[in-house]
Amino acid sequence: MVISQQPSEQFLTLEESAKVDAALLSSSEKFLSRLTISSLKLLKHIAQEYNVAIEDLTTEQVIDWFEKDGKLRREKGVEAAYLKW
């Protein structure tokens, strides 16, 4: 199932980005914070697709999800995939 999303649903919103910028963190810590927040959003999406709690996701499910999303991108184009890159 492909769910349409705005870029802010996939990555950081402007507000989240501003909060990270305002934090007393080094550049590398800000990068890791942004990555972690974005990853959390993606894991929530994956858990929802598998109808499981995020803490119950398995490594195999995450890998399987990326394989399926990549296949959608290759076969039907970037707009068909969840990740737009």
GROMACS elastic network, one bead per residue, 0.5 to 0.9 nm:
[ bonds ]
;  ai    aj funct       b0    kb
    1    49     6  0.76251   500
    2    69     6  0.89702   500
    2    80     6  0.68787   500
    2    81     6  0.68133   500
    2    82     6  0.64538   500
    3    80     6  0.89705   500
    3    81     6  0.87070   500
    3    82     6  0.68895   500
    4    79     6  0.87188   500
    4    80     6  0.86689   500
    4    81     6  0.89883   500
    4    82     6  0.73546   500
    5     8     6  0.79491   500
    5     9     6  0.59936   500
    5    10     6  0.71209   500
    5    82     6  0.77580   500
    6     9     6  0.53590   500
    6    10     6  0.69781   500
    7    10     6  0.52575   500
    7    11     6  0.61992   500
    7    12     6  0.81700   500
    7    13     6  0.82832   500
    7    84     6  0.83020   500
    8    11     6  0.51646   500
    8    12     6  0.55431   500
    8    14     6  0.78170   500
    9    12     6  0.72562   500
    9    13     6  0.73633   500
    9    38     6  0.89067   500
    9    41     6  0.76102   500
    9    42     6  0.89956   500
   10    13     6  0.87566   500
   10    38     6  0.67264   500
   10    39     6  0.88704   500
   10    41     6  0.66529   500
   10    42     6  0.67548   500
   10    82     6  0.84084   500
   10    83     6  0.75285   500
   10    84     6  0.88111   500
   11    34     6  0.82969   500
   11    35     6  0.85852   500
   11    37     6  0.77927   500
   11    39     6  0.82306   500
   11    41     6  0.74396   500
   11    42     6  0.83755   500
   12    15     6  0.78624   500
   12    16     6  0.57170   500
   12    17     6  0.59259   500
   12    34     6  0.70315   500
   12    35     6  0.89559   500
   12    37     6  0.71859   500
   12    38     6  0.61587   500
   12    41     6  0.89310   500
   13    16     6  0.51326   500
   13    17     6  0.61361   500
   13    18     6  0.85272   500
   14    17     6  0.50651   500
   14    18     6  0.60787   500
   14    19     6  0.86267   500
   15    18     6  0.50684   500
   15    19     6  0.62391   500
   15    20     6  0.87378   500
   16    19     6  0.50793   500
   16    20     6  0.63268   500
   16    21     6  0.86312   500
   16    34     6  0.84631   500
   16    37     6  0.86693   500
   17    20     6  0.51320   500
   17    21     6  0.61520   500
   17    22     6  0.86170   500
   17    34     6  0.73539   500
   18    22     6  0.60864   500
   18    23     6  0.86320   500
   19    22     6  0.50863   500
   19    23     6  0.62590   500
   20    23     6  0.51851   500
   20    24     6  0.84559   500
   20    25     6  0.81025   500
   20    30     6  0.61218   500
   20    31     6  0.88221   500
   20    33     6  0.70746   500
   20    34     6  0.72091   500
   21    24     6  0.80640   500
   21    25     6  0.81398   500
   21    30     6  0.70373   500
   22    25     6  0.83354   500
   23    26     6  0.88546   500
   23    30     6  0.79388   500
   24    30     6  0.88501   500
   25    28     6  0.79176   500
   25    29     6  0.55804   500
   25    30     6  0.59213   500
   26    29     6  0.50791   500
   26    30     6  0.61707   500
   26    31     6  0.86241   500
   27    30     6  0.51032   500
   27    31     6  0.62290   500
   27    32     6  0.86924   500
   28    31     6  0.50155   500
   28    32     6  0.61996   500
   28    33     6  0.85231   500
   29    32     6  0.50559   500
   29    33     6  0.60071   500
   29    34     6  0.86034   500
   30    34     6  0.61920   500
   30    35     6  0.85472   500
   31    34     6  0.52273   500
   31    35     6  0.61854   500
   31    36     6  0.85851   500
   32    36     6  0.59539   500
   32    37     6  0.85238   500
   33    36     6  0.50958   500
   33    37     6  0.61287   500
   33    38     6  0.85308   500
   34    37     6  0.52446   500
   34    38     6  0.61237   500
   34    39     6  0.84454   500
   35    38     6  0.52013   500
   35    39     6  0.59703   500
   35    40     6  0.85606   500
   36    40     6  0.60720   500
   36    41     6  0.86842   500
   37    40     6  0.51237   500
   37    41     6  0.64727   500
   37    42     6  0.88095   500
   38    41     6  0.52071   500
   38    42     6  0.63523   500
   38    43     6  0.87081   500
   39    43     6  0.60300   500
   39    44     6  0.84992   500
   40    43     6  0.50709   500
   40    44     6  0.61308   500
   40    45     6  0.86408   500
   41    44     6  0.51451   500
   41    45     6  0.63620   500
   41    46     6  0.87892   500
   42    45     6  0.50414   500
   42    46     6  0.62146   500
   42    47     6  0.85912   500
   43    47     6  0.60020   500
   43    48     6  0.84372   500
   43    54     6  0.65555   500
   43    57     6  0.83088   500
   43    62     6  0.80557   500
   44    47     6  0.51400   500
   44    48     6  0.61390   500
   44    49     6  0.87160   500
   44    53     6  0.82503   500
   44    54     6  0.59936   500
   45    48     6  0.50968   500
   45    49     6  0.63209   500
   45    50     6  0.87994   500
   45    54     6  0.88647   500
   46    49     6  0.51162   500
   46    50     6  0.63543   500
   46    51     6  0.84462   500
   46    52     6  0.87651   500
   46    54     6  0.80142   500
   46    57     6  0.82183   500
   46    61     6  0.82740   500
   46    62     6  0.71545   500
   46    65     6  0.70097   500
   47    50     6  0.51211   500
   47    51     6  0.58063   500
   47    52     6  0.51874   500
   47    53     6  0.59357   500
   47    54     6  0.51330   500
   47    55     6  0.85039   500
   47    56     6  0.80439   500
   47    57     6  0.63312   500
   47    61     6  0.88292   500
   47    62     6  0.88017   500
   48    52     6  0.63313   500
   48    53     6  0.76037   500
   48    54     6  0.79916   500
   49    52     6  0.79197   500
   49    65     6  0.89523   500
   50    53     6  0.86873   500
   50    57     6  0.82274   500
   50    61     6  0.80362   500
   52    55     6  0.81328   500
   52    56     6  0.61843   500
   52    57     6  0.67616   500
   53    56     6  0.52230   500
   53    57     6  0.68553   500
   54    57     6  0.54679   500
   55    58     6  0.83356   500
   57    60     6  0.82534   500
   57    61     6  0.63547   500
   57    62     6  0.71339   500
   58    61     6  0.51774   500
   58    62     6  0.64640   500
   58    63     6  0.87230   500
   59    62     6  0.52324   500
   59    63     6  0.62255   500
   59    64     6  0.85130   500
   60    63     6  0.51417   500
   60    64     6  0.59292   500
   60    65     6  0.84579   500
   61    65     6  0.59894   500
   61    66     6  0.86288   500
   62    65     6  0.50955   500
   62    66     6  0.63457   500
   62    67     6  0.86811   500
   63    66     6  0.51829   500
   63    67     6  0.62036   500
   63    68     6  0.86892   500
   64    67     6  0.50348   500
   64    68     6  0.61860   500
   64    69     6  0.85934   500
   65    68     6  0.51513   500
   65    69     6  0.61092   500
   65    70     6  0.84930   500
   66    69     6  0.50648   500
   66    70     6  0.59437   500
   66    71     6  0.84313   500
   67    70     6  0.51426   500
   67    71     6  0.60986   500
   67    72     6  0.86623   500
   68    71     6  0.50395   500
   68    72     6  0.62284   500
   68    73     6  0.86659   500
   68    81     6  0.87088   500
   69    72     6  0.51087   500
   69    73     6  0.62795   500
   69    74     6  0.87418   500
   69    80     6  0.84708   500
   69    81     6  0.53887   500
   69    82     6  0.64648   500
   69    83     6  0.72801   500
   70    73     6  0.50219   500
   70    74     6  0.62032   500
   70    75     6  0.85754   500
   70    81     6  0.71225   500
   70    83     6  0.84577   500
   71    74     6  0.51086   500
   71    75     6  0.59623   500
   71    76     6  0.81267   500
   71    81     6  0.82814   500
   72    75     6  0.52425   500
   72    76     6  0.54493   500
   72    77     6  0.67857   500
   72    78     6  0.77680   500
   72    79     6  0.89623   500
   72    80     6  0.60805   500
   72    81     6  0.54077   500
   72    82     6  0.87124   500
   73    76     6  0.55608   500
   73    79     6  0.73423   500
   73    80     6  0.61383   500
   73    81     6  0.50657   500
   73    82     6  0.84800   500
   73    83     6  0.84556   500
   73    84     6  0.84946   500
   74    77     6  0.57706   500
   74    78     6  0.75366   500
   74    81     6  0.88112   500
   75    80     6  0.87988   500
   76    79     6  0.76983   500
   76    80     6  0.58454   500
   76    81     6  0.79290   500
   77    80     6  0.56633   500
   77    81     6  0.71075   500
   78    81     6  0.54576   500
   78    82     6  0.81349   500
   78    83     6  0.77045   500
   78    84     6  0.57752   500
   78    85     6  0.70128   500
   79    82     6  0.75834   500
   79    83     6  0.85250   500
   79    84     6  0.68101   500
   80    83     6  0.88884   500
   80    84     6  0.87363   500
   81    84     6  0.66090   500
